[in-house]
């Protein structure tokens, strides 16, 4: 067996040292990645726990109110005025429950990859007005006025897209704007078709959204208003669903400061290829109850 010279021995020791040094460096990098992943998992669990707590309240509160008022409504002693008031309150709570549950169902379908596109030719103004009409009671309850400005007035504006997904997008953005708008102020919706794209903007007059929070705004279960001091309804799914559906439609959603203060959400959706000759007007209500009135 040949003996190693001093030079060869030093070279071999140096090679092994470098190999161990690289292995140690790789191990440090791997540990850092594992630590970051662990932190993300901890944060994910915390957010999901917060979501489950929120959603329990969002479902339990209106359901408890509905059961309580329905029991009182059955009392024959109640006068007609009280009965009508309680019926309206049951409607409001049932609508809120239905809206929250629909968001949960849509989120589950998106998570499972079970959501496809069903395109149709859509008459824009009637669809937007039907969404506004479905939230009339919520806006009235908060003393908020909803203004709709169609670029072409009442003339027919036909656009090819998935009408149900567009309705969900509009409903979530409008619900968010009404919820975070101060009493006595207004929400403005503008919609127009520009060539082969649909452009919709919804602006409120609330506190606005800080720049550093905008990148996280569309994350699932994320709410700016969280914790024990939480003042607003919601479970943090609405805007994430909106972003996912806009992405499915090939569009883009952005948020900026509204003129004069508040938040301005803007959606741009390209026209889908191919659809039947029938026009989907959007008359009626996607949600549990129908409301023929708009404002």
Secondary structure, DSSP 8 states (H G I E B T S, - for coil): -----HHHHHHHHHHHHHHHHHHHHHHHHHHHHHHHHHHHHHHHHHHHHHHHHHHHHHHHHHHHHHHHHHHHHT-TTS-HHHHHHHHHHHHHHHHHHHHHHHHHHHHHHHHHT------EEEEHHHHHHHHHHHTHHHHHHTT-EEEEEETTTTS--EEEE-HHHHHHHHHHHHHHHHHTS-TT-EEEEEEEEETTEEEEEEE--SS---GGGGGGTTSTT--SS-STT--S---S-HHHHHHHHHHHTT-EEEEEE-TTSSEEEEEEEE--S---SSEE---S-SSSS------
